[in-house]
């Protein structure tokens, strides 16, 4: 994938044509935002909420997607994810957003992307499969909370819904997910349940959180 991008040849340009109009739109839309960078296959966003910095990476998982037969065949260059993470290297709390779940990527690519995401990000958001899913993953000294969103635009009304996620950046090990589904008979959304999520993390990350909380309590 790295070599393919370095050639910058006809095949690469052709593969990027499908999102050319969209990229032109968002580059223009964000042109006056100094905290947002737009690349052909990803964007990075820096936010400051209640004096807490948040970094968001959005990657185009649909770059090599055709249809639902693309399950297990998707690709995204590892070096581009590394590039995006480097741009947010000074931000503690990082989220990543991708349309397809991570298991839709080719095995070798899935493994290398997972290693980077699980090591560097706190929460991973995805969708596509039209079924809500909440999972947590543990790898080495890092944990991540992964949320797959239900559908928002589909003729299959049984699958329409949304979730509200409550997350405190100063407390990286907890999140609350309020789930809502569309009920055809009511023609409205109905609250289903609130799920408390414990984001796994190793001793190293727990110690970092403990020190951060101690410092924050003394300065607030």
MOMOVEN-V104314 format. One record per pair of residues at least 24 apart in sequence whose C-alpha atoms are under 7 Angstrom apart, sorted by the first residue. I is the first residue (numbers start at 1). J is the second residue. D is the distance in Angstrom with one decimal. If there is no record, write none. Layout:
BEGIN
I_J_D ; I_J_D
END
This chain:
BEGIN
1_77_5.7 ; 2_77_6.6 ; 2_79_6.9 ; 44_84_6.5 ; 52_169_6.9 ; 53_91_6.3 ; 54_91_6.5 ; 54_93_5.3 ; 54_94_5.9 ; 55_88_6.2 ; 55_91_6.2 ; 55_93_6.2 ; 55_94_4.6 ; 55_95_6.3 ; 56_94_5.7 ; 56_95_4.8 ; 56_96_5.7 ; 57_84_6.9 ; 57_95_6.3 ; 57_96_4.7 ; 57_97_6.1 ; 58_96_5.8 ; 58_97_4.6 ; 58_98_6.0 ; 59_97_6.5 ; 59_98_5.4 ; 60_98_6.4 ; 61_98_5.9 ; 61_99_6.0 ; 61_100_6.0 ; 71_104_4.6 ; 71_105_7.0 ; 72_103_6.7 ; 72_104_4.4 ; 72_105_4.8 ; 72_106_4.8 ; 73_104_6.5 ; 73_105_5.4 ; 73_106_4.8 ; 74_104_6.1 ; 74_105_4.2 ; 74_106_5.7 ; 75_105_5.7 ; 75_106_6.4 ; 75_109_6.5 ; 78_112_6.8 ; 78_113_6.3 ; 93_121_6.9 ; 93_122_6.3 ; 93_169_6.5 ; 94_121_4.8 ; 94_122_5.7 ; 95_121_5.6 ; 95_122_5.8 ; 95_123_4.9 ; 95_124_5.9 ; 96_121_6.8 ; 96_123_6.5 ; 96_124_4.9 ; 96_125_6.2 ; 97_124_6.0 ; 97_125_4.8 ; 97_126_6.0 ; 98_125_6.3 ; 98_126_5.0 ; 99_126_4.9 ; 99_127_5.2 ; 99_128_5.9 ; 100_126_5.7 ; 100_127_5.7 ; 100_128_5.4 ; 101_126_5.5 ; 101_127_6.4 ; 118_142_6.5 ; 118_143_6.3 ; 118_144_5.8 ; 130_159_5.8 ; 131_159_6.5 ; 136_199_6.2 ; 136_200_7.0 ; 137_200_6.9 ; 138_200_5.9 ; 138_201_6.8 ; 141_201_6.0 ; 141_202_4.3 ; 141_203_6.9 ; 141_204_6.4 ; 141_205_6.7 ; 142_201_4.8 ; 142_202_5.8 ; 142_205_6.9 ; 143_199_6.1 ; 143_200_4.6 ; 143_201_4.6 ; 144_199_6.0 ; 144_200_6.7 ; 145_199_5.7 ; 157_182_6.9 ; 157_184_6.8 ; 158_182_6.9 ; 173_198_5.7 ; 173_199_4.5 ; 173_200_6.6 ; 174_198_4.9 ; 174_199_5.8
END
